[in-house]
Amino acid sequence: MNNPYLIRALRVATLAAAAASLAACTLSLLPEDVTPVVPPSTSVAQANAKLAQVAVERAAIEATFANSERVCYTKFFVNNCLDEAREKRRGALVLQSAIEDEAEYYKRKVGVEERDREVAKAIKEYDQDQARAAAVPPPPPREELKPVLAPKATLAARNAKREARAAARAARELAEAPKRAANVREFEQRKRDAEQRQREIAEKKAAKAAQGN
């Protein structure tokens, strides 16, 4: 075997196999109540990539275990071989579960922080709208001009003009009523939304405080 490329490839393969074997042995030595330390995720994309890789690794672990079982049944000490295979499988799955838990936790944390920012922004916008509305003075009351009656106006003519003014005022108020009602409904809805957002923020803060304790 004088081919240097072949020799180098065999050396790399041997070192890779040794490293995989060492990692499996290290995991198999973990006590059942110990969780491996996993580097924290720094982005949602990285967390999603971790979860996808966990699915691939679990499938490979199960395939390796199934193959180990078949090999064990060909050996004299079957039970010892099966126990060792199961322990290696357990250790490998512990690591994948730890990676999965860390990635899921990071994604949940990012989601909660995003919702908190949205709620805080909505409350700030509502407060600004309320401040602008309070800064605008109300319009002065409208003064109605009293019509000047002709000197010889009859009682019937005066009554007719009075009734016409009353009808015009009633028609104007009736036309403006839907707009006033809509403004009142919009204000009440915005107020309820703001109160609901404030309750959600308070509940989230209380939940975080309870988790911290």
Backbone as JSON Lines, residues from 0, in Angstrom:
{"i":0,"aa":"M","n":[0.86,-1.19,0.0],"ca":[0.0,0.0,0.0],"c":[0.9,1.23,0.0]}
{"i":1,"aa":"N","n":[1.3,1.69,-1.19],"ca":[2.2,2.82,-1.31],"c":[1.5,4.09,-1.72]}
{"i":2,"aa":"N","n":[0.18,4.03,-1.93],"ca":[-0.58,5.22,-2.35],"c":[-0.72,6.16,-1.15]}
{"i":3,"aa":"P","n":[-0.08,7.36,-1.21],"ca":[-0.15,8.25,-0.04],"c":[-1.55,8.76,0.23]}
{"i":4,"aa":"Y","n":[-2.35,8.96,-0.84],"ca":[-3.72,9.45,-0.64],"c":[-4.6,8.42,0.06]}
{"i":5,"aa":"L","n":[-4.39,7.14,-0.32],"ca":[-5.14,6.07,0.31],"c":[-4.75,5.93,1.77]}
{"i":6,"aa":"I","n":[-3.43,6.03,2.05],"ca":[-2.95,5.93,3.43],"c":[-3.54,7.06,4.28]}
{"i":7,"aa":"R","n":[-3.55,8.27,3.71],"ca":[-4.09,9.43,4.45],"c":[-5.58,9.26,4.72]}
{"i":8,"aa":"A","n":[-6.31,8.75,3.72],"ca":[-7.76,8.54,3.89],"c":[-8.03,7.52,4.98]}
{"i":9,"aa":"L","n":[-7.23,6.46,5.02],"ca":[-7.41,5.45,6.05],"c":[-7.13,6.01,7.43]}
{"i":10,"aa":"R","n":[-6.11,6.85,7.52],"ca":[-5.79,7.46,8.82],"c":[-6.93,8.36,9.3]}
{"i":11,"aa":"V","n":[-7.49,9.17,8.36],"ca":[-8.59,10.06,8.74],"c":[-9.79,9.26,9.19]}
{"i":12,"aa":"A","n":[-10.1,8.17,8.46],"ca":[-11.24,7.34,8.83],"c":[-11.05,6.7,10.19]}
{"i":13,"aa":"T","n":[-9.8,6.25,10.46],"ca":[-9.5,5.63,11.75],"c":[-9.67,6.63,12.89]}
{"i":14,"aa":"L","n":[-9.16,7.86,12.68],"ca":[-9.28,8.88,13.73],"c":[-10.74,9.26,13.96]}
{"i":15,"aa":"A","n":[-11.53,9.35,12.88],"ca":[-12.95,9.69,13.03],"c":[-13.69,8.62,13.81]}
{"i":16,"aa":"A","n":[-13.39,7.35,13.48],"ca":[-14.05,6.25,14.2],"c":[-13.67,6.26,15.67]}
{"i":17,"aa":"A","n":[-12.41,6.56,15.96],"ca":[-11.97,6.61,17.35],"c":[-12.65,7.73,18.1]}
{"i":18,"aa":"A","n":[-12.8,8.89,17.44],"ca":[-13.46,10.02,18.1],"c":[-14.92,9.72,18.38]}
{"i":19,"aa":"A","n":[-15.61,9.1,17.42],"ca":[-17.02,8.74,17.62],"c":[-17.17,7.75,18.76]}
{"i":20,"aa":"S","n":[-16.26,6.78,18.8],"ca":[-16.31,5.78,19.87],"c":[-16.08,6.42,21.23]}
{"i":21,"aa":"L","n":[-15.13,7.36,21.29],"ca":[-14.85,8.05,22.55],"c":[-16.04,8.87,23.0]}
{"i":22,"aa":"A","n":[-16.7,9.55,22.06],"ca":[-17.88,10.36,22.42],"c":[-18.99,9.47,22.93]}
{"i":23,"aa":"A","n":[-19.21,8.33,22.28],"ca":[-20.26,7.42,22.73],"c":[-19.96,6.89,24.12]}
{"i":24,"aa":"C","n":[-18.71,6.56,24.37],"ca":[-18.34,6.06,25.7],"c":[-18.54,7.13,26.75]}
{"i":25,"aa":"T","n":[-18.18,8.37,26.41],"ca":[-18.34,9.46,27.38],"c":[-19.8,9.66,27.74]}
{"i":26,"aa":"L","n":[-20.69,9.63,26.71],"ca":[-22.11,9.81,26.98],"c":[-22.66,8.64,27.78]}
{"i":27,"aa":"S","n":[-22.19,7.44,27.51],"ca":[-22.73,6.28,28.22],"c":[-22.36,6.3,29.69]}
{"i":28,"aa":"L","n":[-21.33,7.07,30.04],"ca":[-20.93,7.16,31.45],"c":[-21.75,8.2,32.22]}
{"i":29,"aa":"L","n":[-22.6,8.97,31.52],"ca":[-23.4,9.98,32.22],"c":[-24.43,9.31,33.13]}
{"i":30,"aa":"P","n":[-24.56,9.77,34.38],"ca":[-25.65,9.26,35.22],"c":[-26.99,9.64,34.61]}
{"i":31,"aa":"E","n":[-28.04,8.91,34.97],"ca":[-29.35,9.14,34.37],"c":[-29.93,10.49,34.77]}
{"i":32,"aa":"D","n":[-29.53,11.07,35.9],"ca":[-30.1,12.34,36.35],"c":[-29.23,13.54,35.97]}
{"i":33,"aa":"V","n":[-28.26,13.35,35.09],"ca":[-27.37,14.43,34.67],"c":[-27.67,14.79,33.22]}
{"i":34,"aa":"T","n":[-27.85,16.09,32.94],"ca":[-28.11,16.57,31.59],"c":[-26.85,17.22,31.03]}
{"i":35,"aa":"P","n":[-26.43,16.88,29.8],"ca":[-25.23,17.49,29.23],"c":[-25.4,19.0,29.07]}
{"i":36,"aa":"V","n":[-24.3,19.73,29.13],"ca":[-24.31,21.17,28.93],"c":[-24.27,21.44,27.43]}
{"i":37,"aa":"V","n":[-25.26,22.2,26.93],"ca":[-25.37,22.49,25.5],"c":[-25.08,23.96,25.26]}
{"i":38,"aa":"P","n":[-24.24,24.31,24.29],"ca":[-24.0,25.73,23.99],"c":[-25.31,26.43,23.65]}
{"i":39,"aa":"P","n":[-25.55,27.64,24.18],"ca":[-26.83,28.32,23.95],"c":[-26.99,28.78,22.51]}
{"i":40,"aa":"S","n":[-28.22,28.8,22.03],"ca":[-28.52,29.3,20.7],"c":[-28.43,30.83,20.69]}
{"i":41,"aa":"T","n":[-28.11,31.37,19.54],"ca":[-27.99,32.83,19.4],"c":[-28.97,33.4,18.39]}
{"i":42,"aa":"S","n":[-29.76,32.55,17.72],"ca":[-30.74,33.03,16.76],"c":[-31.81,31.95,16.57]}
{"i":43,"aa":"V","n":[-32.98,32.37,16.08],"ca":[-34.06,31.41,15.82],"c":[-33.64,30.44,14.71]}
{"i":44,"aa":"A","n":[-32.94,30.97,13.71],"ca":[-32.48,30.1,12.62],"c":[-31.55,29.01,13.14]}
{"i":45,"aa":"Q","n":[-30.66,29.38,14.05],"ca":[-29.75,28.38,14.63],"c":[-30.53,27.35,15.44]}
{"i":46,"aa":"A","n":[-31.53,27.81,16.21],"ca":[-32.34,26.88,17.0],"c":[-33.1,25.92,16.1]}
{"i":47,"aa":"N","n":[-33.65,26.42,14.99],"ca":[-34.35,25.54,14.05],"c":[-33.4,24.52,13.43]}
{"i":48,"aa":"A","n":[-32.18,24.96,13.13],"ca":[-31.19,24.04,12.57],"c":[-30.84,22.94,13.57]}
{"i":49,"aa":"K","n":[-30.73,23.32,14.85],"ca":[-30.46,22.32,15.88],"c":[-31.58,21.28,15.95]}
{"i":50,"aa":"L","n":[-32.84,21.74,15.9],"ca":[-33.96,20.81,15.99],"c":[-33.98,19.86,14.79]}
{"i":51,"aa":"A","n":[-33.68,20.39,13.61],"ca":[-33.64,19.53,12.43],"c":[-32.52,18.49,12.56]}
{"i":52,"aa":"Q","n":[-31.38,18.91,13.09],"ca":[-30.26,17.99,13.26],"c":[-30.57,16.93,14.32]}
{"i":53,"aa":"V","n":[-31.31,17.31,15.35],"ca":[-31.7,16.35,16.39],"c":[-32.51,15.21,15.78]}
{"i":54,"aa":"A","n":[-33.45,15.56,14.88],"ca":[-34.26,14.52,14.23],"c":[-33.37,13.56,13.44]}
{"i":55,"aa":"V","n":[-32.4,14.11,12.74],"ca":[-31.48,13.26,11.97],"c":[-30.65,12.38,12.9]}
{"i":56,"aa":"E","n":[-30.11,12.96,13.97],"ca":[-29.26,12.21,14.89],"c":[-30.04,11.1,15.59]}
{"i":57,"aa":"R","n":[-31.28,11.39,15.98],"ca":[-32.08,10.36,16.65],"c":[-32.32,9.17,15.73]}
{"i":58,"aa":"A","n":[-32.62,9.45,14.47],"ca":[-32.82,8.35,13.52],"c":[-31.54,7.53,13.38]}
{"i":59,"aa":"A","n":[-30.39,8.19,13.33],"ca":[-29.12,7.48,13.22],"c":[-28.84,6.66,14.48]}
{"i":60,"aa":"I","n":[-29.16,7.23,15.64],"ca":[-28.95,6.5,16.9],"c":[-29.78,5.22,16.95]}
{"i":61,"aa":"E","n":[-31.05,5.35,16.55],"ca":[-31.91,4.17,16.56],"c":[-31.44,3.13,15.56]}
{"i":62,"aa":"A","n":[-30.97,3.57,14.4],"ca":[-30.46,2.63,13.4],"c":[-29.22,1.92,13.92]}
{"i":63,"aa":"T","n":[-28.34,2.67,14.57],"ca":[-27.14,2.07,15.14],"c":[-27.49,1.06,16.23]}
{"i":64,"aa":"F","n":[-28.47,1.41,17.06],"ca":[-28.87,0.5,18.13],"c":[-29.47,-0.79,17.55]}
{"i":65,"aa":"A","n":[-30.31,-0.65,16.52],"ca":[-30.9,-1.84,15.91],"c":[-29.82,-2.74,15.32]}
{"i":66,"aa":"N","n":[-28.83,-2.16,14.71],"ca":[-27.73,-2.96,14.16],"c":[-26.92,-3.63,15.27]}
{"i":67,"aa":"S","n":[-26.72,-2.87,16.39],"ca":[-25.98,-3.45,17.52],"c":[-26.74,-4.64,18.12]}
{"i":68,"aa":"E","n":[-28.06,-4.55,18.17],"ca":[-28.85,-5.66,18.68],"c":[-28.63,-6.91,17.83]}
{"i":69,"aa":"R","n":[-28.67,-6.72,16.53],"ca":[-28.46,-7.89,15.65],"c":[-27.09,-8.51,15.87]}
{"i":70,"aa":"V","n":[-26.08,-7.66,16.05],"ca":[-24.73,-8.17,16.29],"c":[-24.65,-8.9,17.62]}
{"i":71,"aa":"C","n":[-25.32,-8.33,18.65],"ca":[-25.26,-8.94,19.99],"c":[-25.82,-10.36,20.0]}
{"i":72,"aa":"Y","n":[-26.87,-10.59,19.23],"ca":[-27.47,-11.91,19.23],"c":[-26.58,-12.97,18.57]}
{"i":73,"aa":"T","n":[-25.5,-12.52,17.97],"ca":[-24.55,-13.48,17.38],"c":[-23.4,-13.79,18.33]}
{"i":74,"aa":"K","n":[-23.37,-13.1,19.49],"ca":[-22.26,-13.28,20.43],"c":[-22.64,-14.21,21.56]}
{"i":75,"aa":"F","n":[-21.61,-14.68,22.29],"ca":[-21.85,-15.61,23.4],"c":[-22.49,-14.88,24.58]}
{"i":76,"aa":"F","n":[-21.93,-13.72,24.96],"ca":[-22.48,-12.94,26.08],"c":[-23.51,-11.94,25.53]}
{"i":77,"aa":"V","n":[-24.68,-12.45,25.23],"ca":[-25.7,-11.63,24.59],"c":[-26.16,-10.51,25.5]}
{"i":78,"aa":"N","n":[-26.46,-10.84,26.76],"ca":[-27.02,-9.83,27.67],"c":[-26.04,-8.69,27.92]}
{"i":79,"aa":"N","n":[-24.77,-9.04,28.13],"ca":[-23.78,-7.98,28.35],"c":[-23.67,-7.06,27.14]}
{"i":80,"aa":"C","n":[-23.7,-7.66,25.97],"ca":[-23.61,-6.86,24.75],"c":[-24.84,-5.96,24.6]}
{"i":81,"aa":"L","n":[-26.03,-6.5,24.89],"ca":[-27.26,-5.69,24.79],"c":[-27.27,-4.56,25.8]}
{"i":82,"aa":"D","n":[-26.81,-4.85,27.01],"ca":[-26.76,-3.79,28.03],"c":[-25.84,-2.66,27.6]}
{"i":83,"aa":"E","n":[-24.71,-3.01,27.04],"ca":[-23.78,-1.97,26.59],"c":[-24.39,-1.16,25.44]}
{"i":84,"aa":"A","n":[-25.07,-1.83,24.53],"ca":[-25.7,-1.13,23.4],"c":[-26.8,-0.19,23.89]}
{"i":85,"aa":"R","n":[-27.59,-0.67,24.86],"ca":[-28.67,0.17,25.39],"c":[-28.11,1.4,26.11]}
{"i":86,"aa":"E","n":[-27.01,1.22,26.84],"ca":[-26.42,2.33,27.57],"c":[-25.86,3.38,26.6]}
{"i":87,"aa":"K","n":[-25.23,2.92,25.52],"ca":[-24.74,3.86,24.52],"c":[-25.9,4.62,23.88]}
{"i":88,"aa":"R","n":[-26.98,3.88,23.59],"ca":[-28.16,4.54,23.02],"c":[-28.73,5.56,23.98]}
{"i":89,"aa":"R","n":[-28.82,5.22,25.26],"ca":[-29.38,6.15,26.25],"c":[-28.54,7.42,26.33]}
{"i":90,"aa":"G","n":[-27.21,7.26,26.41],"ca":[-26.35,8.41,26.51],"c":[-26.47,9.32,25.29]}
{"i":91,"aa":"A","n":[-26.54,8.71,24.11],"ca":[-26.67,9.52,22.88],"c":[-28.0,10.25,22.85]}
{"i":92,"aa":"L","n":[-29.08,9.6,23.27],"ca":[-30.4,10.25,23.28],"c":[-30.47,11.36,24.32]}
{"i":93,"aa":"V","n":[-29.77,11.2,25.45],"ca":[-29.73,12.25,26.47],"c":[-29.17,13.54,25.88]}
{"i":94,"aa":"L","n":[-28.11,13.41,25.12],"ca":[-27.5,14.59,24.5],"c":[-28.47,15.24,23.53]}
{"i":95,"aa":"Q","n":[-29.14,14.44,22.7],"ca":[-30.08,15.02,21.72],"c":[-31.26,15.68,22.42]}
{"i":96,"aa":"S","n":[-31.73,15.1,23.52],"ca":[-32.83,15.72,24.27],"c":[-32.4,17.06,24.87]}
{"i":97,"aa":"A","n":[-31.16,17.12,25.34],"ca":[-30.66,18.37,25.9],"c":[-30.56,19.45,24.82]}
{"i":98,"aa":"I","n":[-30.11,19.08,23.63],"ca":[-30.04,20.03,22.52],"c":[-31.44,20.51,22.14]}
{"i":99,"aa":"E","n":[-32.37,19.58,22.08],"ca":[-33.74,19.92,21.71],"c":[-34.37,20.86,22.74]}
{"i":100,"aa":"D","n":[-34.2,20.56,24.02],"ca":[-34.77,21.4,25.08],"c":[-34.21,22.83,25.02]}
{"i":101,"aa":"E","n":[-32.91,22.95,24.79],"ca":[-32.3,24.28,24.74],"c":[-32.85,25.08,23.56]}
{"i":102,"aa":"A","n":[-32.97,24.44,22.38],"ca":[-33.46,25.14,21.19],"c":[-34.91,25.56,21.36]}
{"i":103,"aa":"E","n":[-35.75,24.68,21.9],"ca":[-37.16,25.02,22.12],"c":[-37.3,26.16,23.13]}
{"i":104,"aa":"Y","n":[-36.5,26.12,24.18],"ca":[-36.55,27.19,25.19],"c":[-36.16,28.53,24.57]}
{"i":105,"aa":"Y","n":[-35.13,28.52,23.74],"ca":[-34.69,29.78,23.11],"c":[-35.8,30.35,22.22]}
{"i":106,"aa":"K","n":[-36.47,29.48,21.44],"ca":[-37.54,29.96,20.56],"c":[-38.71,30.52,21.37]}
{"i":107,"aa":"R","n":[-39.06,29.85,22.48],"ca":[-40.15,30.37,23.32],"c":[-39.77,31.72,23.92]}
{"i":108,"aa":"K","n":[-38.53,31.84,24.37],"ca":[-38.09,33.11,24.97],"c":[-38.15,34.24,23.96]}
{"i":109,"aa":"V","n":[-37.71,33.98,22.74],"ca":[-37.76,35.01,21.7],"c":[-39.2,35.42,21.41]}
{"i":110,"aa":"G","n":[-40.11,34.43,21.37],"ca":[-41.52,34.74,21.12],"c":[-42.13,35.6,22.21]}
{"i":111,"aa":"V","n":[-41.81,35.29,23.47],"ca":[-42.34,36.09,24.59],"c":[-41.8,37.52,24.54]}
{"i":112,"aa":"E","n":[-40.52,37.65,24.26],"ca":[-39.92,38.99,24.19],"c":[-40.54,39.81,23.06]}
{"i":113,"aa":"E","n":[-40.83,39.18,21.93],"ca":[-41.45,39.89,20.8],"c":[-42.85,40.35,21.16]}
{"i":114,"aa":"R","n":[-43.64,39.49,21.82],"ca":[-44.99,39.89,22.23],"c":[-44.94,41.02,23.25]}
{"i":115,"aa":"D","n":[-43.98,40.97,24.16],"ca":[-43.85,42.06,25.14],"c":[-43.56,43.38,24.45]}
{"i":116,"aa":"R","n":[-42.71,43.34,23.44],"ca":[-42.41,44.58,22.71],"c":[-43.63,45.12,21.98]}
{"i":117,"aa":"E","n":[-44.44,44.23,21.4],"ca":[-45.63,44.66,20.68],"c":[-46.65,45.28,21.64]}
{"i":118,"aa":"V","n":[-46.83,44.66,22.81],"ca":[-47.78,45.19,23.78],"c":[-47.31,46.55,24.29]}
{"i":119,"aa":"A","n":[-46.02,46.67,24.6],"ca":[-45.49,47.95,25.08],"c":[-45.65,49.04,24.02]}
{"i":120,"aa":"K","n":[-45.44,48.69,22.76],"ca":[-45.6,49.67,21.68],"c":[-47.05,50.12,21.57]}
{"i":121,"aa":"A","n":[-48.0,49.18,21.67],"ca":[-49.41,49.53,21.57],"c":[-49.84,50.44,22.72]}
{"i":122,"aa":"I","n":[-49.35,50.15,23.92],"ca":[-49.7,50.99,25.07],"c":[-49.12,52.39,24.91]}
{"i":123,"aa":"K","n":[-47.9,52.48,24.41],"ca":[-47.28,53.79,24.19],"c":[-48.06,54.6,23.16]}
{"i":124,"aa":"E","n":[-48.49,53.95,22.07],"ca":[-49.27,54.65,21.05],"c":[-50.6,55.12,21.61]}
{"i":125,"aa":"Y","n":[-51.24,54.28,22.44],"ca":[-52.51,54.69,23.05],"c":[-52.32,55.89,23.96]}
{"i":126,"aa":"D","n":[-51.28,55.87,24.78],"ca":[-51.02,57.0,25.68],"c":[-50.74,58.28,24.89]}
{"i":127,"aa":"Q","n":[-50.03,58.15,23.78],"ca":[-49.77,59.33,22.95],"c":[-51.05,59.87,22.34]}
{"i":128,"aa":"D","n":[-51.93,58.98,21.88],"ca":[-53.21,59.43,21.33],"c":[-54.04,60.14,22.39]}
{"i":129,"aa":"Q","n":[-54.03,59.59,23.6],"ca":[-54.8,60.21,24.68],"c":[-54.22,61.59,25.02]}
{"i":130,"aa":"A","n":[-52.9,61.71,25.03],"ca":[-52.27,63.01,25.34],"c":[-52.6,64.03,24.27]}
{"i":131,"aa":"R","n":[-52.57,63.62,22.99],"ca":[-52.9,64.56,21.92],"c":[-54.36,64.99,22.0]}
{"i":132,"aa":"A","n":[-55.25,64.03,22.31],"ca":[-56.67,64.37,22.42],"c":[-56.91,65.34,23.57]}
{"i":133,"aa":"A","n":[-56.19,65.14,24.7],"ca":[-56.38,66.04,25.85],"c":[-55.82,67.43,25.58]}
{"i":134,"aa":"A","n":[-54.83,67.54,24.7],"ca":[-54.22,68.84,24.42],"c":[-55.07,69.7,23.5]}
{"i":135,"aa":"V","n":[-56.02,69.12,22.79],"ca":[-56.87,69.89,21.86],"c":[-58.04,70.46,22.64]}
{"i":136,"aa":"P","n":[-58.23,71.8,22.68],"ca":[-59.35,72.37,23.42],"c":[-60.68,72.06,22.74]}
{"i":137,"aa":"P","n":[-61.73,71.94,23.5],"ca":[-63.04,71.65,22.89],"c":[-63.53,72.85,22.09]}
{"i":138,"aa":"P","n":[-64.3,72.63,21.06],"ca":[-64.8,73.74,20.25],"c":[-65.77,74.61,21.05]}
{"i":139,"aa":"P","n":[-65.8,75.93,20.79],"ca":[-66.73,76.8,21.52],"c":[-68.18,76.45,21.18]}
{"i":140,"aa":"P","n":[-69.07,76.68,22.1],"ca":[-70.48,76.39,21.81],"c":[-71.01,77.24,20.66]}
{"i":141,"aa":"R","n":[-71.83,76.62,19.87],"ca":[-72.39,77.32,18.72],"c":[-73.53,78.26,19.16]}
{"i":142,"aa":"E","n":[-73.47,79.42,18.66],"ca":[-74.52,80.4,18.97],"c":[-75.47,80.51,17.79]}
{"i":143,"aa":"E","n":[-76.72,80.37,18.1],"ca":[-77.73,80.47,17.05],"c":[-78.2,81.92,16.94]}
{"i":144,"aa":"L","n":[-78.22,82.38,15.71],"ca":[-78.68,83.75,15.47],"c":[-80.2,83.78,15.49]}
{"i":145,"aa":"K","n":[-80.69,84.71,16.24],"ca":[-82.15,84.87,16.3],"c":[-82.62,85.63,15.06]}
{"i":146,"aa":"P","n":[-83.55,85.07,14.37],"ca":[-84.04,85.77,13.18],"c":[-84.79,87.06,13.56]}
{"i":147,"aa":"V","n":[-84.6,88.03,12.72],"ca":[-85.29,89.32,12.93],"c":[-86.64,89.25,12.22]}
{"i":148,"aa":"L","n":[-87.67,89.35,13.0],"ca":[-89.02,89.28,12.44],"c":[-89.4,90.62,11.8]}
{"i":149,"aa":"A","n":[-90.07,90.47,10.77],"ca":[-90.59,91.68,10.13],"c":[-91.61,92.35,11.05]}
{"i":150,"aa":"P","n":[-91.7,93.61,11.0],"ca":[-92.63,94.3,11.92],"c":[-94.04,93.78,11.81]}
{"i":151,"aa":"K","n":[-94.46,93.41,10.64],"ca":[-95.84,93.01,10.46],"c":[-95.98,91.49,10.36]}
{"i":152,"aa":"A","n":[-94.93,90.72,10.87],"ca":[-95.04,89.26,10.79],"c":[-96.16,88.76,11.66]}
{"i":153,"aa":"T","n":[-96.9,87.84,11.14],"ca":[-98.04,87.3,11.87],"c":[-97.57,86.22,12.84]}
{"i":154,"aa":"L","n":[-98.43,85.85,13.77],"ca":[-98.13,84.8,14.73],"c":[-97.91,83.47,14.02]}
{"i":155,"aa":"A","n":[-98.65,83.2,13.01],"ca":[-98.5,81.95,12.27],"c":[-97.14,81.87,11.59]}
{"i":156,"aa":"A","n":[-96.67,83.01,11.04],"ca":[-95.37,83.01,10.37],"c":[-94.25,82.77,11.38]}
{"i":157,"aa":"R","n":[-94.36,83.38,12.56],"ca":[-93.32,83.17,13.58],"c":[-93.29,81.71,14.04]}
{"i":158,"aa":"N","n":[-94.47,81.15,14.23],"ca":[-94.53,79.74,14.64],"c":[-93.94,78.83,13.56]}
{"i":159,"aa":"A","n":[-94.21,79.14,12.32],"ca":[-93.7,78.32,11.22],"c":[-92.18,78.38,11.18]}
{"i":160,"aa":"K","n":[-91.58,79.55,11.37],"ca":[-90.13,79.67,11.37],"c":[-89.51,78.93,12.56]}
{"i":161,"aa":"R","n":[-90.2,79.05,13.74],"ca":[-89.69,78.35,14.91],"c":[-89.69,76.84,14.69]}
{"i":162,"aa":"E","n":[-90.76,76.33,14.11],"ca":[-90.85,74.9,13.83],"c":[-89.81,74.47,12.78]}
{"i":163,"aa":"A","n":[-89.55,75.35,11.81],"ca":[-88.54,75.01,10.79],"c":[-87.16,74.93,11.41]}
{"i":164,"aa":"R","n":[-86.86,75.87,12.34],"ca":[-85.55,75.82,13.0],"c":[-85.42,74.55,13.85]}
{"i":165,"aa":"A","n":[-86.48,74.2,14.57],"ca":[-86.44,73.0,15.39],"c":[-86.27,71.74,14.53]}
{"i":166,"aa":"A","n":[-86.95,71.71,13.4],"ca":[-86.82,70.55,12.51],"c":[-85.42,70.46,11.93]}
{"i":167,"aa":"A","n":[-84.85,71.63,11.57],"ca":[-83.49,71.61,11.03],"c":[-82.48,71.15,12.08]}
{"i":168,"aa":"R","n":[-82.67,71.63,13.33],"ca":[-81.76,71.22,14.4],"c":[-81.88,69.72,14.68]}
{"i":169,"aa":"A","n":[-83.1,69.21,14.69],"ca":[-83.31,67.78,14.93],"c":[-82.7,66.95,13.8]}
{"i":170,"aa":"A","n":[-82.85,67.42,12.56],"ca":[-82.28,66.69,11.43],"c":[-80.76,66.69,11.5]}
{"i":171,"aa":"R","n":[-80.18,67.84,11.91],"ca":[-78.72,67.91,12.01],"c":[-78.2,66.97,13.1]}
{"i":172,"aa":"E","n":[-78.88,66.97,14.25],"ca":[-78.46,66.07,15.33],"c":[-78.63,64.6,14.94]}
{"i":173,"aa":"L","n":[-79.71,64.32,14.2],"ca":[-79.93,62.94,13.77],"c":[-78.85,62.51,12.78]}
{"i":174,"aa":"A","n":[-78.44,63.42,11.9],"ca":[-77.39,63.08,10.93],"c":[-76.04,62.88,11.59]}
{"i":175,"aa":"E","n":[-75.77,63.63,12.67],"ca":[-74.49,63.52,13.35],"c":[-74.45,62.42,14.4]}
{"i":176,"aa":"A","n":[-75.62,61.86,14.72],"ca":[-75.67,60.84,15.79],"c":[-74.83,59.61,15.48]}
{"i":177,"aa":"P","n":[-74.87,59.02,14.25],"ca":[-74.03,57.84,13.98],"c":[-72.54,58.11,14.15]}
{"i":178,"aa":"K","n":[-72.12,59.31,13.72],"ca":[-70.69,59.64,13.86],"c":[-70.3,59.73,15.32]}
{"i":179,"aa":"R","n":[-71.16,60.39,16.14],"ca":[-70.85,60.49,17.57],"c":[-70.84,59.11,18.22]}
{"i":180,"aa":"A","n":[-71.79,58.27,17.85],"ca":[-71.84,56.92,18.42],"c":[-70.62,56.11,18.02]}
{"i":181,"aa":"A","n":[-70.2,56.27,16.75],"ca":[-69.01,55.54,16.29],"c":[-67.77,56.01,17.04]}
{"i":182,"aa":"N","n":[-67.67,57.32,17.27],"ca":[-66.52,57.83,18.03],"c":[-66.5,57.28,19.45]}
{"i":183,"aa":"V","n":[-67.68,57.2,20.05],"ca":[-67.76,56.67,21.43],"c":[-67.37,55.2,21.44]}
{"i":184,"aa":"R","n":[-67.87,54.42,20.46],"ca":[-67.53,53.0,20.41],"c":[-66.03,52.79,20.17]}
{"i":185,"aa":"E","n":[-65.47,53.58,19.28],"ca":[-64.04,53.46,19.0],"c":[-63.21,53.77,20.23]}
{"i":186,"aa":"F","n":[-63.6,54.83,20.96],"ca":[-62.86,55.2,22.16],"c":[-62.96,54.09,23.21]}
{"i":187,"aa":"E","n":[-64.18,53.55,23.4],"ca":[-64.35,52.49,24.4],"c":[-63.55,51.24,24.01]}
{"i":188,"aa":"Q","n":[-63.54,50.9,22.69],"ca":[-62.8,49.73,22.26],"c":[-61.31,49.91,22.48]}
{"i":189,"aa":"R","n":[-60.78,51.11,22.15],"ca":[-59.35,51.37,22.36],"c":[-59.02,51.29,23.85]}
{"i":190,"aa":"K","n":[-59.95,51.78,24.67],"ca":[-59.72,51.73,26.11],"c":[-59.68,50.29,26.6]}
{"i":191,"aa":"R","n":[-60.63,49.47,26.1],"ca":[-60.64,48.05,26.51],"c":[-59.4,47.33,26.03]}
{"i":192,"aa":"D","n":[-58.97,47.62,24.78],"ca":[-57.76,46.98,24.25],"c":[-56.54,47.33,25.11]}
{"i":193,"aa":"A","n":[-56.44,48.62,25.48],"ca":[-55.29,49.03,26.28],"c":[-55.32,48.36,27.65]}
{"i":194,"aa":"E","n":[-56.5,48.27,28.25],"ca":[-56.6,47.63,29.55],"c":[-56.24,46.14,29.45]}
{"i":195,"aa":"Q","n":[-56.69,45.5,28.32],"ca":[-56.36,44.09,28.13],"c":[-54.86,43.9,27.97]}
{"i":196,"aa":"R","n":[-54.2,44.79,27.2],"ca":[-52.74,44.68,27.03],"c":[-52.01,44.89,28.35]}
{"i":197,"aa":"Q","n":[-52.51,45.84,29.17],"ca":[-51.88,46.07,30.47],"c":[-52.01,44.84,31.37]}
{"i":198,"aa":"R","n":[-53.18,44.17,31.29],"ca":[-53.35,42.95,32.1],"c":[-52.41,41.85,31.63]}
{"i":199,"aa":"E","n":[-52.24,41.72,30.28],"ca":[-51.34,40.7,29.76],"c":[-49.91,40.96,30.2]}
{"i":200,"aa":"I","n":[-49.51,42.23,30.18],"ca":[-48.14,42.55,30.62],"c":[-47.97,42.21,32.1]}
{"i":201,"aa":"A","n":[-48.98,42.56,32.9],"ca":[-48.88,42.28,34.33],"c":[-48.81,40.78,34.58]}
{"i":202,"aa":"E","n":[-49.62,39.99,33.81],"ca":[-49.61,38.54,33.99],"c":[-48.25,37.94,33.59]}
{"i":203,"aa":"K","n":[-47.68,38.45,32.49],"ca":[-46.39,37.94,32.06],"c":[-45.29,38.25,33.08]}
{"i":204,"aa":"K","n":[-45.35,39.49,33.62],"ca":[-44.36,39.85,34.63],"c":[-44.5,38.99,35.87]}
{"i":205,"aa":"A","n":[-45.75,38.74,36.25],"ca":[-45.96,37.9,37.43],"c":[-45.48,36.48,37.18]}
{"i":206,"aa":"A","n":[-45.73,35.97,35.94],"ca":[-45.27,34.62,35.61],"c":[-43.75,34.53,35.62]}
{"i":207,"aa":"K","n":[-43.09,35.56,35.07],"ca":[-41.63,35.57,35.08],"c":[-41.08,35.63,36.5]}
{"i":208,"aa":"A","n":[-41.74,36.47,37.33],"ca":[-41.29,36.57,38.72],"c":[-41.45,35.24,39.44]}
{"i":209,"aa":"A","n":[-42.57,34.53,39.13],"ca":[-42.78,33.24,39.78],"c":[-41.75,32.22,39.31]}
{"i":210,"aa":"Q","n":[-41.41,32.25,38.02],"ca":[-40.39,31.33,37.52],"c":[-39.03,31.65,38.13]}
{"i":211,"aa":"G","n":[-38.75,32.94,38.32],"ca":[-37.45,33.31,38.9],"c":[-37.33,32.85,40.34]}
{"i":212,"aa":"N","n":[-38.48,32.8,41.04],"ca":[-38.42,32.33,42.44],"c":[-38.33,30.83,42.52]}
